[in-house]
Amino acid sequence: MVQTRTRLRLYEHEPSSDKTLTLRRPADWVTTVILSLTVLEGLAAGTIDLTFRRWSKQNVRAGDVMRLEAGVVEVVSVEIVDPDGITEAEARRSGAESANAVRGTLRGPADAPVYRIRLHYVGPDPRHALSADAGLSEKDAEAIGKRLSKMDRRHPWTHETLRLIAENPGRRAQDLAGLLGREKEALKIDIRKLKNLGLTLSLEVGYRISPRGAAYLRLIEDPGRTR
């Protein structure tokens, strides 16, 4: 089975013109799970709406919204269930072949509770379209600049980080952190902020500047050049 490692990041919509999403919870509340490619595709297609997890501590709650590679997914409900009571129909709704197959995938301490999580596919991740939009006007660049200035309030980091990612596509966060003299985890959190604005893209390994990010750098570094 092909698997992809997907971070479940919790977000809420922010009332802004660029329709970016912002963190609802602190970044250290992020939970890493593994979802199969089948499940990711099934969520988008509407054929899958359940997943099961064994957790010592509940990691998501009803109303949380997650951005996955497949799109934006809302957590509809979270319930503790008896794993022996998982039905064949529920197994199919989770993308598994059988209830036994579901039970076989559960990880974690044997005495930890099993959660049945019902999911709803909201739609494509708006960052995908946003990051591909390179047709920035001076007004767009000014709006982005204001957002970045807020991020730079404690210490300037946004422009240097964007420029470094643009010049080093595919470099790991650890490498970028070394070049910037920063801690890796703190840098990863900051790069996610840039991604939320559509300025960077995550790769299988490392990052790269998005078309929108590249257009922004051109506008602020060479104002006479529009493309």
C-alpha positions as CSV (number, residue, x, y, z in Angstrom):
1,M,0.0,0.0,0.0
2,V,1.3,3.4,-0.9
3,Q,1.5,5.7,2.1
4,T,2.1,9.4,2.5
5,R,3.0,11.1,5.7
6,T,0.6,13.9,6.3
7,R,0.6,16.4,9.1
8,L,-2.8,17.2,10.5
9,R,-2.6,21.0,11.1
10,L,-5.5,22.7,12.7
11,Y,-6.7,25.9,11.1
12,E,-9.6,28.3,11.0
13,H,-10.6,30.7,8.2
14,E,-9.4,34.3,8.7
15,P,-11.6,37.1,7.3
16,S,-9.1,38.5,4.8
17,S,-9.0,39.3,1.1
18,D,-6.5,36.7,0.2
19,K,-8.5,33.9,2.0
20,T,-5.4,32.5,3.8
21,L,-5.9,30.2,6.7
22,T,-4.4,30.8,10.1
23,L,-3.5,28.5,13.0
24,R,-6.3,27.9,15.5
25,R,-4.1,26.1,18.0
26,P,-0.4,26.5,18.9
27,A,2.0,24.8,16.4
28,D,3.1,22.3,19.0
29,W,-0.4,20.8,19.0
30,V,0.2,19.5,15.5
31,T,-0.3,15.7,15.2
32,T,1.5,13.5,12.7
33,V,-0.5,10.6,11.3
34,I,0.0,8.4,8.3
35,L,-2.9,8.3,5.8
36,S,-2.7,6.1,2.7
37,L,-3.0,7.6,-0.7
38,T,-6.3,5.7,-1.1
39,V,-7.7,7.5,2.0
40,L,-6.6,10.9,0.8
41,E,-8.2,10.3,-2.6
42,G,-11.3,8.8,-1.0
43,L,-11.8,11.9,1.1
44,A,-11.7,14.1,-1.9
45,A,-14.0,11.8,-3.9
46,G,-16.5,11.4,-1.0
47,T,-16.1,7.6,-0.8
48,I,-14.3,7.8,2.6
49,D,-15.5,9.7,5.7
50,L,-14.1,7.8,8.6
51,T,-10.7,7.1,10.2
52,F,-9.7,5.2,13.3
53,R,-6.9,6.1,15.7
54,R,-5.6,4.7,19.0
55,W,-4.3,7.6,21.1
56,S,-3.3,8.0,24.7
57,K,-4.6,11.5,24.4
58,Q,-7.3,12.8,22.1
59,N,-5.5,14.9,19.4
60,V,-8.4,16.3,17.4
61,R,-12.0,17.5,18.3
62,A,-15.2,18.1,16.4
63,G,-15.0,21.3,14.5
64,D,-11.3,21.2,13.8
65,V,-10.3,21.9,10.2
66,M,-7.3,20.1,8.7
67,R,-5.3,21.0,5.6
68,L,-4.1,17.9,3.9
69,E,-2.5,17.5,0.5
70,A,-5.9,16.3,-0.7
71,G,-7.6,19.5,0.4
72,V,-9.4,21.0,3.5
73,V,-11.1,18.4,5.7
74,E,-13.3,19.1,8.7
75,V,-13.6,16.9,11.8
76,V,-17.3,16.2,12.2
77,S,-17.2,14.0,15.3
78,V,-14.7,12.2,17.5
79,E,-15.9,9.2,19.6
80,I,-14.3,6.5,21.7
81,V,-15.3,3.1,20.4
82,D,-14.7,-0.5,21.2
83,P,-12.3,-1.8,18.5
84,D,-14.1,-5.1,18.5
85,G,-17.3,-3.3,17.7
86,I,-16.0,-1.7,14.4
87,T,-18.3,-2.9,11.7
88,E,-17.6,-4.0,8.1
89,A,-19.5,-1.0,6.8
90,E,-17.4,1.4,8.9
91,A,-14.3,-0.3,7.8
92,R,-15.2,0.3,4.1
93,R,-16.0,4.0,5.0
94,S,-12.4,4.3,6.3
95,G,-10.9,2.8,3.1
96,A,-10.1,-0.6,4.7
97,E,-11.1,-4.0,3.3
98,S,-12.5,-5.3,6.6
99,A,-12.9,-4.5,10.3
100,N,-10.0,-6.8,11.1
101,A,-7.9,-4.8,8.7
102,V,-8.8,-1.6,10.6
103,R,-7.9,-3.3,13.9
104,G,-4.6,-4.4,12.5
105,T,-3.6,-0.9,11.6
106,L,-4.2,0.6,15.1
107,R,-1.0,1.7,16.7
108,G,-0.1,2.9,20.2
109,P,-0.5,1.4,23.7
110,A,-2.9,-1.5,23.9
111,D,-4.8,0.0,26.8
112,A,-5.2,3.4,25.0
113,P,-8.7,4.3,23.7
114,V,-9.6,3.9,20.1
115,Y,-11.2,6.9,18.4
116,R,-13.6,6.9,15.5
117,I,-13.2,10.2,13.6
118,R,-15.8,11.2,11.1
119,L,-14.5,13.6,8.4
120,H,-16.0,15.9,5.8
121,Y,-14.2,17.1,2.7
122,V,-14.6,20.9,2.5
123,G,-12.8,21.5,-0.7
124,P,-9.3,22.1,-2.3
125,D,-6.7,23.8,-0.2
126,P,-6.9,27.5,-1.2
127,R,-3.2,27.8,-0.8
128,H,-2.7,25.8,-4.0
129,A,-4.4,28.4,-6.2
130,L,-3.0,31.2,-4.2
131,S,0.6,30.0,-4.5
132,A,0.2,29.6,-8.3
133,D,-1.0,33.2,-8.8
134,A,2.1,35.1,-10.0
135,G,0.1,38.0,-11.4
136,L,0.7,40.4,-8.5
137,S,-0.1,44.0,-8.7
138,E,1.7,46.7,-6.6
139,K,-1.3,46.7,-4.3
140,D,-1.0,42.9,-3.9
141,A,2.7,43.2,-3.1
142,E,1.9,46.0,-0.6
143,A,-0.7,43.8,1.2
144,I,1.8,40.9,1.4
145,G,4.5,43.2,2.7
146,K,2.2,44.4,5.5
147,R,1.6,40.8,6.5
148,L,5.3,40.0,6.5
149,S,6.0,43.2,8.4
150,K,3.8,42.0,11.2
151,M,5.8,38.7,11.3
152,D,9.0,40.7,11.4
153,R,7.9,42.7,14.4
154,R,10.1,40.9,17.0
155,H,13.0,40.3,14.6
156,P,13.3,40.6,10.8
157,W,13.4,37.1,9.2
158,T,10.8,36.9,6.3
159,H,12.8,38.4,3.4
160,E,16.0,36.6,4.2
161,T,14.1,33.3,4.5
162,L,12.2,33.8,1.3
163,R,15.4,34.7,-0.6
164,L,17.3,31.7,0.9
165,I,14.5,29.3,-0.1
166,A,14.4,30.8,-3.6
167,E,18.1,30.3,-4.0
168,N,18.1,26.8,-2.5
169,P,15.2,24.8,-3.7
170,G,14.9,21.3,-2.1
171,R,17.2,22.2,0.8
172,R,16.2,20.5,4.1
173,A,14.9,22.6,7.0
174,Q,18.0,21.5,8.9
175,D,20.3,22.9,6.2
176,L,18.4,26.2,5.9
177,A,18.4,26.6,9.7
178,G,22.1,26.2,9.7
179,L,22.6,28.8,7.0
180,L,20.3,31.2,8.9
181,G,21.7,30.4,12.4
182,R,18.3,29.3,13.7
183,E,16.7,26.3,15.4
184,K,15.2,23.9,12.9
185,E,11.7,23.5,14.5
186,A,11.3,27.3,15.0
187,L,12.2,27.8,11.3
188,K,9.8,25.2,10.1
189,I,7.0,27.0,12.0
190,D,7.9,30.2,10.3
191,I,8.1,28.7,6.8
192,R,4.6,27.3,7.3
193,K,3.5,31.0,7.9
194,L,5.0,31.9,4.5
195,K,3.3,28.9,3.0
196,N,0.0,30.1,4.4
197,L,0.5,33.3,2.4
198,G,1.1,31.2,-0.7
199,L,4.8,32.3,-0.9
200,T,6.5,28.9,-0.5
201,L,5.8,25.3,-1.4
202,S,6.7,22.1,0.6
203,L,8.5,19.4,-1.4
204,E,9.0,15.7,-0.5
205,V,12.4,17.0,0.8
206,G,12.7,20.7,1.6
207,Y,10.9,23.7,0.1
208,R,10.9,25.9,-2.9
209,I,9.6,29.4,-3.6
210,S,6.1,29.5,-5.2
211,P,5.3,31.4,-8.3
212,R,3.6,33.9,-6.1
213,G,6.6,34.2,-3.8
214,A,8.9,34.6,-6.8
215,A,6.7,37.4,-8.2
216,Y,6.7,39.1,-4.8
217,L,10.5,39.0,-4.5
218,R,10.8,40.4,-8.1
219,L,8.4,43.3,-7.3
220,I,10.1,44.3,-4.1
221,E,13.7,43.8,-5.2
222,D,13.3,45.2,-8.7
223,P,10.2,47.5,-8.6
224,G,10.6,48.5,-12.2
225,R,10.0,44.9,-13.3
226,T,6.4,43.7,-13.2
227,R,7.1,40.0,-14.2
